[in-house]
Amino acid sequence: MVQDLDSDGHPDLAGIREFGAKWARYCVWVYDPRQHFFITDFLAEQMELMANLEPLAGGQISTSQIGPDNMWRAVYRIIEVQKSRPERQLIPVYSCLV
């Protein structure tokens, strides 16, 4: 998949790493405009842990589990703090159990 996963205006890459009938996990590479290269940073590593990764508007990322039992959805927001480690990361916005 080629989409702007981190809402920085540049397309990023995600390739299916694991999948099942109703879920998938991806290897994620985000584009770094300073290096003109795709990288795996802390933010990308967080995205790789999510099932059914879906970018949303406004710098948000959704993850979910679909199935007959314990269906849920969680939404995270990307925050960026200059000169901190890590510079970009996901923080939870909300989650719900269906």
PyMOL commands that set and color helices and strands:
alter all, ss='L'
color gray80, all
select helices_A, chain A and resi 42-48
alter helices_A, ss='H'
color red, helices_A
select strands_A, chain A and resi 2-3+12-19+24-32+37-39+54-56+60-65+72-80+88-97
alter strands_A, ss='S'
color yellow, strands_A
deselect
rebuild
show_as cartoon
